[in-house]
């Protein structure tokens, strides 16, 4: 099932920051897939475990550091890195 988000929210991915546009539910025993519009204009899919919520100053939540793109955390992140033309 795909859930389109009425209000996209910012996340940090292995390839940079972006906005989540929709989430695909992969079932109860699987990682969900998020479509993220990256700040550089690309639209890529990431697993739930590859995305970090961006901080919220209202509640004192610090923004997490951007992961090192040299070491992808999953097969999806590695494929996205190859598609982006980034070098490992």
N, C-alpha and C positions, 0 to 999 in steps of 0.2 A: 504494500500500500504506500502511495506517495502522499506526503503531507506538504502542501504549499504553505509557506509561512506568510501570514498577512503582513507582519513587520519583520523584515530581515534583521538578523543580529550579527554583530561583528565577532570574528574568531581569528585565531592565529593558527596557521597550518604549517607543515614542513616547507612549503614554498612561499610563505609570506602571509600577509593579512588580507582579509576579505570579508564578504557578507554571505551568510547562509541563506539560500533562496528556497530550497526545499530539502526534505529528509525522506529517504526511502527506507521503510521498515523491512529488514531482511529476515524477520522472524524472531522468536523468543530466544533462540540460542546462537544468534549471529550479531555481528557488529552492524549497526545502521550505516547507510551511505548518505553523505551530505553533498549537495551541489553548492559549491562556493564560487562566488564571483570575486576573483582576486583583484587587488588594487591595481595591478598592471593590465587589467582588461581581460584576462583569461577566465574561462569558466571550466572548472575541474571538479571531479568527484573525489572525495576523501572519506575514509572510514571514520567512524565516531572516535576511535582511539587516537586518530591523528590530529584532531582539532582541539584547541584549547579556547575557552571562553576569554574574551577580553575583559579587563578589569572594569570595575564600577566604582567611581570615586565617591558616589553617594553613600555606599556602604563600606568604604575603606578597603575595597578589594583591589590589590595590586595587579597590574597587567603582567601576564607571564612572559618570560623571555621567548623570543622566536627561536625554535629549534634549529640546530645546525643542519643545513640542507645537504651537507656532505655525507651524512649517515641517515638515509631514510628509515623510518620506523616500521614500515610495512611494505608489502608488495605493491599496494596501490600507490603509496607515496613514491616508491622507486619508479614505477611506470610513469607517474605524472612528471617526475623529474626528467626522465628520458624524453618525454613528449615536449617538455618546455625547452629542451636544448641545453639545459644546465649541465655543467660538468660535475661529476662526483668528487 
